[in-house]
């Protein structure tokens, strides 16, 4: 057995990537809570969940693609298409929540399936395919819309959802909103998919060893369509969360955020070569990024330093994992 | 057509070609001006394009606009190189990165193609830079407005697009310097923040800033999405009475926040006039007119010209408030 046999589950967790990431995250959160009064509050928790929902929902989708051994860069363009289509139709025909969501999701899935078809048919590296489709989706959107922003959204959409509203001492209210609900739903659904379904196990197998998965009789084609379609679904949901938060639809602002999402997922331990990655890791990766970015502002670190700090934390966290893995590999071969 | 007429016609054509007489330019191959902007397809540059087209019609110049699909200085250089190869008569440029564009503009000058820039006061290799605002004054005016709403005291923060966007930072420098000189009771609570080009980044920054500085009384946003994101956050936290938001905005985008008083006032110059002004100046250059202080820019009026510094300024600051916003929106802004 390659692992220390018989150690408790807790010790195993502590040695895993997620365990170490949790430790780093807790250390950062603890540090920030000591240094400031504003960081570790329910208020800030809700604010962070709301502002990072867009990245988080996309991260859940990208995790599934990475686990399956692929990569998708085009999801920001997909999200732009989905939100523009859904909300301009909602404006034009007076649609409600259900139809608007259905439209956004359908547009997202459609874009995802185009990616899947190209990846499956052309057999070229998925990063090339999706860089191409990013430009195609985005180019078409800008061409068709002339880059016009949509400022007037339906009233029910602008008002959003606000459940369990609470008001704090200063009269500032917070509660469960659309962004938080979608974020939680996205992670829960992805967790169920990867851990509780046969398809989930097949996705891990596909990413771990494509040929073995095929010999076992899995339809790699159907799985490819599923994972890119799932990414599209998440892009559709994320797009509405973002539009509701920004209170407008701007076709040009989402593209360019791909790397933030990729950073969170890879920081969370997902492997770019497939087969490895977990929802918990992705959540922690996202929390760590959010805590640093927001914490630096609250602590009062100059904005000129903030990117450097973010980069350093990513580097430290990733290198600690890499070093442990290498040490472990050395022990096995010795 | 008999032979004599033919020869006369040819002679006139040769004469026009040799002397490059401007009045024949329309009849001969029309002068072509292509303007490279920061990014194609966003509302701002659609408005600039409208002005360029109008200027082209008014001045008999074949004027058009191109731009990269995303904000990428390297793609601007590529477009500029193509224009030099095409031998257009004038190049217009709204530079993303002045350093990156410098070598290719020098090549354009060497090829005898004049370069008219906008938003490029520090761009090397230009023939003239045209501004509808004075950068320093533009920053100061917004600080004066913010100070009025803050009763000239208390903490404020400033947002820029990125920490290296030339104009945004120049405005911010001017505004902050003006505050230090005139409003000693006001205080910049933290270094300026980047992200004012994106609504959700400035929204997020604002939520953090409110927590870090509970006594915050003002936000100054340079970069057209900064005041929007800040305004959304301030409105959501119901702090619109306490925190004044002032900055650079597009009228149609800012209307809801202007009308409910979250954004106290917005400032801008008219992008359509900017496009028009670039073509107007190009026309003066093509015609070989002397450009000196007080020169009349057709359609825009008298300009302040710094001949040594290659700057042409027409004072056209546009104020966006409850009274003006609807009129500006009806102009398509």
HADDOCK unambig.tbl for C-alpha pairs under 7 A between the chains (distance, minus, plus):
assign (segid A and resid 38 and name CA) (segid B and resid 211 and name CA) 5.65 0.50 0.50
assign (segid A and resid 38 and name CA) (segid B and resid 212 and name CA) 6.79 0.50 0.50
assign (segid A and resid 51 and name CA) (segid B and resid 204 and name CA) 6.06 0.50 0.50
assign (segid A and resid 142 and name CA) (segid B and resid 41 and name CA) 6.15 0.50 0.50
assign (segid A and resid 146 and name CA) (segid B and resid 41 and name CA) 5.45 0.50 0.50
assign (segid A and resid 147 and name CA) (segid B and resid 41 and name CA) 4.55 0.50 0.50
assign (segid A and resid 147 and name CA) (segid B and resid 42 and name CA) 4.69 0.50 0.50
assign (segid A and resid 147 and name CA) (segid B and resid 43 and name CA) 6.26 0.50 0.50
assign (segid A and resid 148 and name CA) (segid B and resid 42 and name CA) 6.47 0.50 0.50
assign (segid A and resid 148 and name CA) (segid B and resid 43 and name CA) 5.72 0.50 0.50
assign (segid A and resid 151 and name CA) (segid B and resid 253 and name CA) 5.91 0.50 0.50
assign (segid A and resid 172 and name CA) (segid B and resid 237 and name CA) 5.38 0.50 0.50
assign (segid A and resid 172 and name CA) (segid B and resid 238 and name CA) 6.52 0.50 0.50
assign (segid A and resid 173 and name CA) (segid B and resid 237 and name CA) 6.84 0.50 0.50
assign (segid A and resid 246 and name CA) (segid B and resid 199 and name CA) 5.97 0.50 0.50
assign (segid A and resid 246 and name CA) (segid B and resid 200 and name CA) 5.97 0.50 0.50
assign (segid A and resid 253 and name CA) (segid B and resid 198 and name CA) 6.49 0.50 0.50
assign (segid A and resid 294 and name CA) (segid B and resid 208 and name CA) 6.17 0.50 0.50
assign (segid A and resid 297 and name CA) (segid B and resid 208 and name CA) 6.15 0.50 0.50
assign (segid A and resid 297 and name CA) (segid B and resid 209 and name CA) 6.61 0.50 0.50
assign (segid A and resid 298 and name CA) (segid B and resid 208 and name CA) 5.73 0.50 0.50
assign (segid A and resid 298 and name CA) (segid B and resid 209 and name CA) 6.45 0.50 0.50
assign (segid A and resid 298 and name CA) (segid B and resid 211 and name CA) 6.50 0.50 0.50
assign (segid A and resid 298 and name CA) (segid B and resid 212 and name CA) 4.46 0.50 0.50
assign (segid A and resid 299 and name CA) (segid B and resid 212 and name CA) 6.82 0.50 0.50
assign (segid A and resid 300 and name CA) (segid B and resid 190 and name CA) 6.93 0.50 0.50
assign (segid A and resid 300 and name CA) (segid B and resid 212 and name CA) 7.00 0.50 0.50
assign (segid A and resid 302 and name CA) (segid B and resid 190 and name CA) 6.88 0.50 0.50
assign (segid A and resid 302 and name CA) (segid B and resid 191 and name CA) 5.62 0.50 0.50
assign (segid A and resid 303 and name CA) (segid B and resid 191 and name CA) 6.35 0.50 0.50
assign (segid A and resid 303 and name CA) (segid B and resid 192 and name CA) 6.87 0.50 0.50
assign (segid A and resid 303 and name CA) (segid B and resid 193 and name CA) 5.65 0.50 0.50
